[in-house]
């Protein structure tokens, strides 16, 4: 089984997805203590709370683990649609990821981030580092709802393979996606006791009431109650009534395709942040299976 190290692992969405795809996760790195403790509660391999911006130290330790694959999602707040869209110190962790990969030299790597990452200066620098290290790159923005997740969530993935031409997985990934987006009803089957729910918009020019017969909007790192005086929106799937509520923390975790048994520590705010930051498990599984297909067909 191929050995994987997960960098910037959060609570473990990428790790769990790659496990499901058939990889062996042997170590993870996560600097936020609450997320690291949550990760440790769900996996048996070690999780290290090391600062990965210390590249030389990280490279020395990760080399000793001898991974076949490095995966990870460097913190994305500076790139996100929800943030100020100004690159800051966290953006340099994208470059740190690339430097670690280029020096450890696993045969393959996968980097994940928000879709805007591809146009960032930090990614442009990281990309040059990875190409110079000899990796062919497959760069793709995926809609999670076409990859087994009941959520319309766009994420950028860069997959690297040593000594391969760039675009090595383009065709396979394109043809492996579903023809239609997955809805909440399809994913949860008969376990939901409601037809419509509230998701707080960033402003009231956007709708807030959704149906379970469509994908969820992107799960963010905060969940807000229905405010008094919500004016409604012409695209809402129902009028506001007493039965309509936001998704619970447990439901939001499952929309991210974590199993109900997955453990999240800390307070409610911590749990919501970990859920919003996570890579949906089934999206990671989709990407992991694509990489495994490449590995098996080029072996």
QUIURTA-V10392 format. One record per backbone hydrogen bond with DSSP energy under -1.0 kcal/mol. NH is the residue of the N-H (numbers start at 0). CO is the residue of the C=O. Records with the same first field share a line. If there is no record, write none. Layout:
NH = CO + CO
This chain:
3 = 23
4 = 68
5 = 26
6 = 70
8 = 28
11 = 8
15 = 11
16 = 12
17 = 13
18 = 14
19 = 15
20 = 16
21 = 18
22 = 17
23 = 1
25 = 3
26 = 3
27 = 45
28 = 5
29 = 47
35 = 31
36 = 32
37 = 33
38 = 34
39 = 35
40 = 36
41 = 38
42 = 38
47 = 27
53 = 50
54 = 52
57 = 53
58 = 54
59 = 55
60 = 56
61 = 57
62 = 58
63 = 59
67 = 2
68 = 2
69 = 107
70 = 4
71 = 109
72 = 6
78 = 75
79 = 75
91 = 88
92 = 89
93 = 90
95 = 91
96 = 92
97 = 93
98 = 94
99 = 95
100 = 96
101 = 97
102 = 98
103 = 99
104 = 100
107 = 67
108 = 159
109 = 69
110 = 157
111 = 71
112 = 155
116 = 113
118 = 115
119 = 116
123 = 119
124 = 120
125 = 121
126 = 122
127 = 123
128 = 124
129 = 125
130 = 126
131 = 127
132 = 128
133 = 130
134 = 129
135 = 160
137 = 158
139 = 156
141 = 154
143 = 152
145 = 142
146 = 143
148 = 143
150 = 148
151 = 215
152 = 150
154 = 141
155 = 112
156 = 139
157 = 110
158 = 137
159 = 108
160 = 135
161 = 106
162 = 133
163 = 160
166 = 136
169 = 166
172 = 168
173 = 169
174 = 170
175 = 171
177 = 145
181 = 144
183 = 213
184 = 211
186 = 182
187 = 183
188 = 184
190 = 187
196 = 209
197 = 244
198 = 207
205 = 202
209 = 196
211 = 194
215 = 149
229 = 226
235 = 232
236 = 208
243 = 240
251 = 247
252 = 248
253 = 249
254 = 250
255 = 251
256 = 253
257 = 252
261 = 258
270 = 266
271 = 267
272 = 268
273 = 269
274 = 270
275 = 271
276 = 272
277 = 273
280 = 255
283 = 279
284 = 280
285 = 281
286 = 282
287 = 283
288 = 284
289 = 285
290 = 286
291 = 287
292 = 288
293 = 289
294 = 290
295 = 291
296 = 292
297 = 293
